[in-house]
Amino acid sequence: MVFIMPNHVHALLASRNTGQSINTIAGDGKRFIAYEIIKRLEEQQGNKLLHHLYLSVETKDRKRNKKHEVWEDSLLI
């Protein structure tokens, strides 16, 4: 079940016999959603928002070639 709000998302996740922790599953989901958000912004020329997401990347992450920061750290389990 997922509820998408204007500035956040609520989701109930379950894992059965996958061998992965719920943190891994949530992290993978967030990563692929972020890739899709960036791809669609590039297609729609959302340059202002892309620039904001670019400026949100911390220096240590920029050194690892991270280009955009889509999510704030707030996973609660």
Sine and cosine of phi, psi and omega as CSV:
sin_phi,cos_phi,sin_psi,cos_psi,sin_omega,cos_omega
0.00,0.00,0.73,-0.68,-0.01,-1.00
-0.73,-0.69,0.72,-0.69,0.12,-0.99
-0.87,-0.49,0.87,-0.50,0.00,-1.00
-0.98,-0.18,0.88,-0.47,-0.01,-1.00
-0.98,-0.21,0.16,-0.99,-0.02,-1.00
-0.85,0.52,-0.54,0.84,-0.07,-1.00
-0.75,-0.66,0.20,0.98,0.05,-1.00
-0.25,-0.97,0.13,-0.99,-0.03,-1.00
-0.77,-0.64,0.66,-0.75,0.16,-0.99
-0.94,-0.33,0.72,-0.69,0.01,-1.00
-0.57,-0.82,0.60,-0.80,0.15,-0.99
-0.96,-0.28,0.84,-0.55,-0.04,-1.00
-0.88,-0.47,0.58,-0.81,0.08,-1.00
-0.70,-0.72,0.50,-0.86,-0.02,-1.00
-0.71,-0.70,0.82,-0.58,0.04,-1.00
-0.83,-0.56,0.86,-0.51,0.13,-0.99
0.77,0.63,0.59,0.81,0.01,-1.00
-0.99,-0.10,-0.32,0.95,-0.06,-1.00
0.98,0.20,0.08,1.00,0.01,-1.00
-0.92,-0.40,0.56,-0.83,0.06,-1.00
-0.97,0.25,0.34,-0.94,0.03,-1.00
-0.89,0.45,-0.53,0.85,0.05,-1.00
-0.89,0.45,-0.64,0.77,0.02,-1.00
-0.91,0.41,-0.69,0.72,0.00,-1.00
-0.89,0.46,-0.72,0.69,0.01,-1.00
-0.90,0.43,-0.67,0.74,0.01,-1.00
-0.89,0.46,-0.68,0.73,0.04,-1.00
-0.89,0.45,-0.67,0.74,0.02,-1.00
-0.88,0.48,-0.72,0.70,0.01,-1.00
-0.89,0.46,-0.62,0.78,-0.01,-1.00
-0.90,0.44,-0.73,0.68,-0.03,-1.00
-0.94,0.35,-0.56,0.83,0.09,-1.00
-0.91,0.42,-0.66,0.75,0.02,-1.00
-0.88,0.47,-0.68,0.73,0.05,-1.00
-0.85,0.52,-0.66,0.75,-0.02,-1.00
-0.93,0.37,-0.65,0.76,0.04,-1.00
-0.87,0.50,-0.74,0.67,-0.01,-1.00
-0.89,0.45,-0.69,0.72,0.00,-1.00
-0.86,0.51,-0.70,0.71,-0.02,-1.00
-0.94,0.34,-0.60,0.80,0.06,-1.00
-0.90,0.44,-0.65,0.76,0.04,-1.00
-0.90,0.43,-0.65,0.76,0.02,-1.00
-0.91,0.42,-0.60,0.80,-0.05,-1.00
-1.00,-0.06,0.11,0.99,0.00,-1.00
0.82,0.58,0.74,0.67,0.07,-1.00
-0.99,0.14,0.86,0.51,-0.15,-0.99
-0.88,0.47,-0.60,0.80,-0.02,-1.00
-0.90,0.43,-0.73,0.69,0.01,-1.00
-0.94,0.35,-0.64,0.77,0.06,-1.00
-0.86,0.51,-0.66,0.75,0.02,-1.00
-0.90,0.43,-0.66,0.75,0.05,-1.00
-0.87,0.49,-0.69,0.72,0.02,-1.00
-0.91,0.41,-0.54,0.84,0.07,-1.00
-0.92,0.40,-0.71,0.71,-0.02,-1.00
-0.93,0.37,-0.33,0.94,-0.01,-1.00
-0.98,0.19,-0.17,0.99,-0.01,-1.00
-0.96,0.27,0.78,-0.63,0.03,-1.00
-0.95,0.30,0.43,-0.90,-0.06,-1.00
-0.82,0.57,-0.70,0.71,-0.02,-1.00
-0.89,0.46,-0.57,0.82,0.03,-1.00
-0.97,0.24,-0.55,0.83,0.04,-1.00
-0.90,0.45,-0.57,0.82,0.05,-1.00
-0.91,0.42,-0.42,0.91,0.05,-1.00
-1.00,-0.02,0.23,0.97,0.07,-1.00
0.96,0.29,0.39,0.92,0.09,-1.00
-0.97,0.26,0.72,-0.69,-0.12,-0.99
-0.96,-0.27,-0.45,0.89,-0.05,-1.00
-0.62,-0.79,0.54,-0.84,0.10,-0.99
-0.91,-0.42,0.97,-0.24,-0.07,-1.00
-1.00,0.01,-0.59,0.80,-0.13,-0.99
-0.94,-0.34,0.53,-0.85,0.22,-0.97
-1.00,-0.03,0.54,-0.84,0.04,-1.00
-0.95,0.31,0.91,-0.42,0.01,-1.00
-0.29,-0.96,0.44,0.90,0.01,-1.00
-0.94,0.35,0.85,-0.52,0.00,-1.00
-0.92,-0.39,0.80,-0.60,0.02,-1.00
-0.80,-0.60,0.00,0.00,0.00,0.00
